[in-house]
Amino acid sequence: MGTSVLEQVFNTIYEDTSQSVLAFITAKCCNVSDINDIFQETYTEIYLTINKKGEKYIENPQAFAKQIAKQKIYRYYSARERLKMQISINQTDKNDEEFDLTDTIADDYSLEDDFLGKEQLQEVAQFLKEKDMLTRKIFHLFYSLDMQIPEIAELLNINQSTVKNKIYRTLNEIRKNFNVKEGARSE
């Protein structure tokens, strides 16, 4: 298969599946900071499969992409657990307190500039990192993937009221803790 045909087939599959696969990975991940790695590995595998087996090998791109994502999630976390058993991931901080090295990876959230000033983004990211996993997933789906509340509720198999509650309570905490007024830009 020629490179341009390969790229065309891949781009079509990517355009048709990327949003749903990213949402699937977000819902299934144990850590929000792992989403991008798993997403990238999924589409690298799809590209390699198209290159090796041809464009007709993939009959249902949605199902195929989600199956690859599912495998990547499983392998990612099982490999991570095996690695934890082989090397120590516990470190000590300046106060001689132990912490898990995997907890130090910051989760990226991009809240709109009109909501927060650039100086506060890092503080808010740290604040969100300390929230429970469900809240972090909801924020990622809502702000990074621009998913609607009903879509998030269906994907995570929770009530819409739970999604709204997590978003609005967390936003209120951000406003209160970082002295941000709704719709106002912080300078």
Salt bridges, closest charged atoms under 4 A:
ASP34 OD2 - ARG80 NH1 2.73
GLU45 OE1 - LYS72 NZ 3.38
GLU81 OE2 - LYS84 NZ 3.53
ASP107 OD2 - ARG136 NE 3.03
ASP132 OD1 - LYS166 NZ 3.39
GLU173 OE1 - LYS131 NZ 2.55
GLU182 OE2 - ARG175 NH2 3.89
GLU187 OE2 - ARG185 NE 3.83
